[in-house]
Each structure stands twice: as C-alpha cells, then as structure tokens.
Amino acid sequence: MSDDGRPGRRRFLGALAGGLAGVGLLNGVASGADAAGDDRAAAGSDGVGATATTHTEWPMFGQNAVHRGATNDQGPVDGVRIGWRTDHVAATAPALKDNRLAFGTDDGIVAVSDQDGEGDWTFETETPVSGCPAFYDGDVFAGTEGGTVYAVDTRSAEQSWAVTVEGAPVAPSITTSIGDSEVHVGTDAGFLYEFDPIRGRTNWEYEVGEAVSTAVAASRDTETAYAVTESGTVHGVDIETGRERWTATVPGSVGGSVAIKGNFLYVGTDAGTVYGLDSRNGDTRWTYGVDGAVSATPSFESRRAYVATEAGSLYAVGDQDGEEIWRVDVGSPVRSAPAVGDAAVYVPTTAGEVVAFDGQGNELWRARLGVGTPSLAVSDTVYAVGDGVTAIAEGDATTVATETPTPTATPTATATQTATPTATPAVTDTATATATPTVAETAAPAATPTATPTATLTATPTVTPTATPTATATATPTGGGDGQSDDGSAATTTSGDGSLPVWTALAGVGGLAALGLRRTGDDGPDGDA
C-alpha cells in the first residue's frame, strides 16, 4: 500500500506519497511550528514524543495539514496484542475522529468503531475511493477514481454534497485546514483548485503544468499551499489568492508528499536524497543522502525528522540541519509513512509488519499482520489498514501475529451517492515543466484571472536554488456572484438541498491531491493543529 493508502498500482501514477488517492481533513492550517518545536524539544530532546499539545485523533492523511505524521497520544510501547481485526480490504489509509475509523474501499467509504471494528456505516460510491478520507466539522470527505469528491455527514451517512470533475482518478489525500473553509484539490490534469467545503464552490484555480501526484500540504505560518509533482517540482501557492509564490525542483522523482515544519519543508526522492527546503522561498537549507529511494512522506516531532527508505532503513535526522542522529534496519522496504507517538515511532513495511522503535532507535515490538503494506493512524492504539483492518493495542508480547480475520460486521446504515453532473472544462494553457538536474527555485509574479503564462522551470549549474525570471503558472480566481468561470462555463455540485453553483470549470482532471481548510485566526503551531 502506498503512502496515502493506495495499493502498489498507484506507483505508476506517481501517487505513492499521498498522491492520487486520499482525503485529509484538519481543523485549520497549522501554524507556529518553530515555537512548537522548541517547546517539544524543551520537554524532551532525546527522542520520540515531548509534543506541545495533545492529539487524540488522526483526522486526515499525515494527521494534520502540514503532514506532521505525529501525535502526543501514548500508543503501545513496551508490548502489544492484537485488539481486534476485520477482513475489510481497505484501499486507502485510515482517518480517526470521534471514535470512528474511516477508510476507503473499492465500493465506497466505510466507518467502523475504533473500539471493536464493528460496522457503523458504509457510503457507496460508483468508483473506488482514491485516497485517505478526512474528517471536518461533522462531515467526512473522500475522492474517487471516477473524479468525484464527496462530503458525507458522519452521523447520518447521507451525502452533504458532491463535485465531479471530468477525467481520471481523483488524486490522493485531500488535505483540509481550518479557517475560511477551503479545500485544495490537485489533479492529474495539472491544476490546483480551491473549493468551499460547505457547498463545493470554487474560489480559484492554479495551473501547475503537470500532474499533481501527492497530497497537498498547507501552512498558516507561510500562508502557502504546497503541491508536488512526480518529476520533483514543488509549487508554493498563496492560499488566499491562488497565485504562485515560488517553485523549486529537486533532482529525482518524488513519490511521497512534503512535510512542513515552520520555515522548513522536507521532501525525499527516489535518488536517495532528503531535502530540507526553506518553506518560504524554496531555497535549499540542507540535503542528506540515504541508502535507498524515499517513497514515503517524512514525519517529524521534537527536533527530529524521520525518513524511511525502500532499502529498509529508518533514519532520525536533525530537522534544522539534516545531520544523522541514528539509523536502524527495519528488515523490509518501507513505502508508507512512519507514524510518531509520544514514546515510539511506528514503521509499516512491505512485508505486512508494523515495527516500533524508541527514541534511541531500539526496537520495542513487531506485529506481523500478513501480506501488503499497511497505512497507519495512531492514538492510544495503532490502527493498521491494508489487507484487513487491525487494532494493535498495549499488551505484553514483543512479537505478535494476526490470526484468521473475523467476519466483517454488517454496517448499520448504507447510503448511496447522488449522481453529480460533470463540470465543464475550462480553456487554460498548460504550463510546460523542463527537467533539471539541480534544485532550482523560481520567484513568481502575481497571476491574473484573464491570462495563463507558460511556466518553464530553468536548470541552473548549482545545487542551491537560484531565482530566475521564469514566467509562472497562473492562478485563476473564480470568485464572484454569478456562478460562472471566466469563459462562462459552470461546474455543478449536488447536495441534499439540490443543485448548487460551483465557481470554476475543471479541465481534464485526473487525480485529486488535497483538501485544505484554513482559519484566519491562529489555531496553534504546525504539528499541533
């Protein structure tokens, strides 16, 4: 299973990092990460945990909008047992909120009790769910391979609204952040959109120029949304206007999404290099070479970032300088993001195992779950979702294995999505991306709603990103009062109240990469939202 929970077939789509497949909801764009990091470090600088605030939920891909991948919940440490297991075949990573564990399947969105795995409800979709669901304000959001994003009421399992975009799969994890209620969606057609999550209306669109292959991250510290392409280009986009702030290209293909901690952005490549970029302008702050391809999104806490490789290693490096703190052999390749608890780092492997390490890199326990790479959500229990859904709870054993799965509980309610008209494509020039062997950063002029200049990424002879006068991709604001895009076309949403206007025309959309809800106030530090 890939970083955002999709099976290995997603790799060819460049979705291993949270790319073409999920939904992640968070109550706002996180902020204040540097201060939060200092607080956590002061509380305990020798390893895992010591976080500033307590998280009792994992409501989206990466736990929050900056893809921190960490929680202050204890999680199992000294020993484990199998709490419960069902035979649901999940297609995505899990999300956790209000005692509900939600995940996507080939048939729809499934919600079960986090206490025993028994069925709560199932919401059927016409095509497979394509990424980690996300909880926000009484709804759970998910995108499908058919190109539809659904908002479903968590209590009634009824559809709140749906937006369908024309084209291939809806991209990976939808990342939502708090504030003015905005959802950021990246597509295979090379566009990033901002939607209103209450009714599905479009606020603006930004032309990336190539497929957005991973989950979009967002930070209030920088007021920026970050979209990544498989070719290694990171786009920093103003979350208020949709205008490009900067772009930077790292050598190699990017399989995972990015993680944002204050002024740092972490991203790994298949060339075996981890980059610490400046999240404000894309400049390279540090690089670190590892022993294999990095296809999983990095996680972070305290003063550390955790990076796992396909060579089967887990690295703890300094988040400010990239210096190695320790490295351990996990035993099998890692293609799904590590999850960090208060006292342990949990690593899922392609051998179907979850392995726990303490802050010094010592192995604590190992759970053998079967075939496939699980994706994780952590509270006081580790929830592993893949070929079956397993709750790994505190226990006495240092090695456990699952038995034959129990029959899947019958959901108590089933709802079927409402057919949604397809949005009319908007005519927009496609930006061209040029491969570059070095990290290259381009400062971007403000985009206008009437023209879309072609963006060209220019190679430079040095590793340090250099500002260039390259034209940038254009954000196309679609806000207004007539429900029409600039070319007069209109998108359509459906809800329990009927047809709703949506501000944009979605052109050739292939994958849904991320949801972002933003709150204008400061809801706490990055990694603590």
N, C-alpha and C positions, 0 to 999 in steps of 0.2 A: 504494500500500500504506500502511496506517495505521501509527501509531507502534509498535504491537506486532506489526505484520506482516500484519494482515488487509487484504484489498482494500478499495477505497473504499466498497463497500456496507455496511461496518461503520459508516460515518459516521452513518447514520440511527439506529443503535443506541447512539450516543454512545461508541463504542469506539476512537476514533482514537488515544487516548493509551496504549493498552495495555489498554484496556477489555475488551470481550467476547472475549478471544481468546487468551491465552497462558499459558505456564508459565515461571516464572523461579525457578531454584533457586540458593541460595547457602549456603555453609557457615557459616551463622550470621547473626544480626543484627549489622550493623556498629556500631562504637562509636568514641568518641574522635575525632569528626570535626573538632572545633575544633583540637585539638592537631595532628592530622594536617595540617589546612590550614595551620597555622603552619609546620610542618616543610617542607611542599611549597613554601610561599612563600619560606621562607628559602633553600631550594635554588635557587630561580629564580623571580623575581616578574614577569618581563616577558612572560609568555605561557604557552603550552601546556607541559604536562609538569611536571617537577620534583616528582614524586609521592614519597611516603614509602616505599612498598613496591612490589614488582614483581608485576604480574599477568601470567600467561601464558595465561590462559583468559578466556572470556566465557560463564560457565555459565548465564546466565539473562537475562531482559529487563532492560536497564539496567545490566548487568554485575554488580550486587550488590543486596542487599535495600533499600538506600537510593536506588537508581536513579541512581547516580553517573554512569553513561554514560561512564566513562573507564578507561584502563589505562596502566600505565607502559611497556608494550611500545612499541618504536620506531614500527612501521608505516612504510609507504613515505612518503618525504619529498621528495627532490629530483626524482624522476622515477618513472614507473611503466611497467608492462607487464601484459598480461593473462596471469596464471599458468595458469589453466585455467577452463573453463566447461562446465556441463552444461545440458541443457534441462529439468530438473525445474521444474515450475510450483509454486513454493512458495506456501503460503497464510499463512505466519507469518514472523516474524523468526527469525533463527538463534541457536543457542546453541553454544558451543565448549568442549570439555573432552577431555583425553586423546587428542588428535589426531583426534577425531570432531567433525564439524559436523552438528548435528541441526536439523531444521526440520519443520514440519507441512505436510501437503498435504490435498487433499480426500479422499484414500484412507487416510491414516494418518501415522505418524511415520517419517521417513526419516533414516538416519545414513549419512554418506559420509566418506571420508578427507579430512582437510584438506590433504593433500599433493597429491592429483591429482583429487579429486572422484569417484573410483570408488566403486561401491556397497559398503557394509558390510552393512547390513540394512534391512529395512522391516518395521514392525509395523502390520498392517492394523486399521483401526477402522471401525465401521459408519457413522459420520457424519464429516464433515470436522473436522480438528483446528482448534481455535478460537483458539489463541494460542501464543506462543513457548514451545517446550519448555524444560525446566530440568533440569540435572544435579545429583544429590546422592547421595553415598555409594553409588555403584555402580548407581544407577537413573537413568532419565530420566523426568520427569513431563510429562504433557500433558493438556489438557482438550479436549473435543469439543463440537460444536454440538448433539449429542444429549443433553448433560448428564452425560457420564461423565468422570471423572478417572482416568487410567491411570498406574501406576508400572510401568516396563518395565526389566528387567535389561539393562544396556548391553553385556554380554558375550554373553549367550545370546539376546537379543531375546525372552525369554519374559516373560509378564505376571507381575509380583510381586503386584499387587492392583489392583482397580478399584472405584470407588464411583460409583454412578449416582444423580443427583438428578432429580426429576421437573420437567419444564418445558423452556423454550427453551435456547438456546446456553449453553455454559459460558463464563463471562466470560474476559477477556483474560489477560494474563500472570499466571501463577501464581508468586508470589514466595516463595521459601523462605529462611529464615535459620537459622543454626546454633543449637544449644543443646539444648533438651529435645525436639527433633524435633517441630516443629509446622508445620502447613500452613494458611495463611489463604486462604479462598476467599470471594469476593464474588459475589453473584448478581443477576440481573435482577429477582428477586422482592423484593429489598431486604433481604437478610440477609448477614451476615459470619459465617463459621464457622471454627473452628479444629479441624483434624484431626491425628491422629497419622500421620505419613508412612510409618511402618513397616507398619501394618496398616489404616490408613484410618479408625480410630475417631474419633468426635467428642468434643472436650473442652468446647467451649462454643459458643453462638450469640449473635449480637448483631443487633438489629433496626435497620437503617439507615433504613427508611421509604420509600426509593425505590431504583431500580436503581443498583447499583454499576457504573459504566461504564468504569472504568480499572483498571490493575494496582495492587494494594495494595502499599504500601511499609512497611518496618518498621525501627525503630532501637533498639538497645540503650541508647544514650545517654539516651533518654527512656522506654524500656520501653513503646513505643507503636507500634501498627499504624495506618496511615493509609489510610482508604477515602474515595474521592471520587465524587461523583455528577455527572451531566451538568449539573444545574442550578447547580452551583458550591458545593455544601456539602462541606466537609472534615470527616470524623469522626476524632477521635483516640481510639483504643480501647486500654485496658490489655491488653498481650499476655499477662499472667499470668492475669487474671480474666475478660477479655472485657467489662469494664464501661467505659462511656463516660467519658473524661476531659474532653473538650470538643468543641464543634462550632463552625465558623466558615463564613460564607457570603460568597463574593466575587461581585460583580456580573458577570453574563455566564455563558455556557455554557463548561464545561471539557471540552476534547477530549483533552488529554493527562493523564498521571498526574502525581504530585508527585515532587520530588527532595528528599531530606533531607540537610542538612549540619550536624551538631551541633544548635545551637539554632535553625537556620533551615530553613524549608520553602519551596520555590519552586514556584509554580504559575502558569500562563498561561491567559488566557481568549480567547474569540472577540471580545471587545470591544476587544482590542488592549492589554491591560494585564497586566503581570507583577507578581505579589505576592511579597514576602518576608515570610512569617508567622513568628511565634515557634512553633517546633515543640512547645513545652511547654504552650502555652495557647491558641494560635490568634490571638493579638494581631497586628495589622499592624505590621511593623517598617519596611517601605518599599514603595513602588509605583513602577513605571516604565512609561510609555506607549511602545508600539512602533507600527510602521506598518501592522500588519495583524493578523488573527486568529492566535492561537498555538494550534495543534492538536497540537504535538509536545512531548513531555516535555523540560524543560530538562536540560542536562548541566552538570557542574561539575568543576573542578580548581583547584589552587593557590588564589588569591584571587578567582577569577572564576566566573561562571555564564554559560553560553552558551544563547541563546534564538534560535530560528529562527521565521520567520513565513510565512504564506501569501502575503504580498506579495513574498516572495523575498529577504528580508534575514536576515543573521546578525548578532546583537548579542553583544558581550562586555561584561558589566556587573560591577561590584564585588559580590561575594557578601554583603558586610556592609551595604552602603548602597544598592545598586541604581544607582549612578552609571555612566553610559555610559563605556566605555573606548574602544571603536571599533565601527563598523558597516560592513558591506560588502554589496554587492549580489551575491547568488548567481546570479541570472539566471533562476530559475524558482521557483514556490512550493515551500515545504518543509512536509511533513506527517508526516515521520518524524524521530525524534530524532537530533540530531548525536551523533557518537561522537568521543571525545577520546583521542588517542595521546600519546606522550611529546613529540613535536615538531610535531604538526599536529592540526587539527580537521577531521573528515571530515563533509561535509554531503550527504545524499541529497536529490534533488529529484524533483518530479513529472514532469520531462522524461526521467527514466531516467538521470540523471547522478549521479556522486559527485564532489564538488569538495573539494579540500584547501586549507586556509589555514594560514599560520604564526601565531605568537603575536601578530603585529602586524596581522593581517588581510590579509596579502599572499597572493594566490592562488599555490599551488605547482604544482598539476596538476589536470586534469579528465579523468575517464573517462566515456565515453558508452556506456552499456550497453544501451540500447533503450527500449522502452515500459514505463511503470509506475514507481511509486515504490519503490525498494529499501529494505530494512531492513539494518542493519549490525551486524557483530561485528568486533572488531579485536584482532589480536595483532601479529606482525611482518608480517602480511598483512591487508588489508581484505577481508572476505567480504561481498559484497552479494547479498542474496537477494530475489527477486521473480519476474519472468517469466524464469526461468533463475537459476542459481547461478553467481556469478563470483568468482574469487580475483584481487584486484588486488595485485600484488607490486611490490617495488622494481625500478625499471628506469631507462631513460634518457629516455623521452619525457615531455613535459609535457601532451600530449593523446593519448589512445588511444581506440579504439572496438572493440567486440566484433565478431567475425565470426559466421558461422553456427554455432550451438551444435553441439557434438559429440553423438553419440547418448548417451543416458543409459546408464550402466553398469548391468548387471543385478545386483541385490542378491544377496549370497551366502546370505542366510537370510531367511525370511519367517515371521512369526508372526502368528497371528490372535487378537484379544482374545477373552476368555471372556465370555459373556453374564452380565450383572450384574442382579440383581433391583432394582427401583426402590424407593427409600426412601419410607417412608410419611410424608406431610406432617404436620407438627406444627401445632396450632392456636395461632397467635400473632397478636395485634393488630398492625395495620400502623400505623407511625408516619406522621404527615402532615407534609410539608415545605411551608412557606409561602415564596414567592419574596420576596426582599428586595433593594433597590437598593443596599445598602451592605454592607460587611464586618461581619458580626455574629457574635460568639462567645458561646457559652453554656457555663457550667460545669455539669458533670453530676454528680448524686448517684449513689452506688453502686446498681447494679441488683440485683434479687433474682431467684432462679431460678423464682419462682412467679407473678410478675406482670409485665406488659409495659406500662408507662405510655406514653401517646401523646406523641411528641416533636413540639414545634412550634417552628420557627425564627422568632424575632420580629424584625421590621425595626427598626432604630434610625436616628435622624436624622443620624448622623455616620459618617465613614469608619472611624474607629477602633473596633474591636470592643468591645462593652460586655457585661459579664457580665449575664445575665438569669436569673430564677428558673424558666426553662422546664423542663418535665419532659423527661426524656431517654429515648432508646431503651434498651431493657433487654437486657442480656446474659443469656443463659440457660445457666448451667453445666450440662453434661450428664455430667460425670464421675461415676464411681461403679463399682459392681461388678456390676450386673445387666444391662448392655447395653440398658437401656430409657431413653427420654426421659421427661420429666415426665408426659406424657399416656399413657405406657405403650406408645407405638409404638416400633418399632425399624427402624433402617436396616441395610442388608446390604452387605457387601463380599465380593469373591471373590478368591481367591489360589490359588497353586499348592498350598496346603495345604487348600483347601476354604472353606466359608462362615465368615466372621468377623463377630462382633458389632460394630456401629458405633453410637456413642453419639449419636444425635440423630435427629430427624425433619426432613427437608429440605422446606420448604414452597414450592411453586410456583417452583422455582429457574429463573432464566432465563439467567444467564451466570456464568461462573467467573472472578473477577477476580484472585485472587492467592494464592500459596503462601507461608508464612512459617515457616522452621525457626529455632529460637532456641537458643543455648547460654548457660547461666547464667554461664559464665566470660567474660572479656573477650578476644575474639579479635583485637583490633586496632581501628583507627579506622574511622569511616564513610568510605566511599570506598576503604578499604584491605582490606576483608574479601574 
